[in-house]
Amino acid sequence: MDENLEWFASADLTAYEGKYVAIAGCKVVAQGEDPGQVYETAKQEHPEEKVVLWKVPREGYCIFFQPRLDVH
């Protein structure tokens, strides 16, 4: 599993509920309402790192991941 995904799954992100967060190096490096702007900000500040964008669910919501089995 990707280390950023593992970190996201266990991190306390309640301060970011309902917002987009950009994660690089297992930490939030940018956050906001506009996913494009959040990603661009993170890439500008961390150009050499892999940046992952996630939307933090609001309390009471669940996120389900379903792998695509037809990908080769």
Residue, then its C-alpha position, 0 to 999 in steps of 0.5 A: m500500500d502507498e505510504n501516503l494512503e496508509w498515513f491518510a487512513s490513520a491520520d487525525l484530519t478532523a480539522y480538514e473535514g469537507k476539504y481537499v488536502a494535498i499530502a506529500g511526505c506523509k503530511v498535509v502540505a496544502q488544503g482548501e475547497d478547490p482541488g485544482q488550486v490545492y494540488e497546484t499549490a502543493k506541487q509548486e511548494h514540493p516539486e520533487e515529491k509525489v503529491v496525492l490529493w484527497k477529499v476528507p469526508r465529513e463526520g459520519y461519512c465513509i469512503f470506500f475504495q473498490p479496486r478495478l480488477d480489469v486493469h492490466 
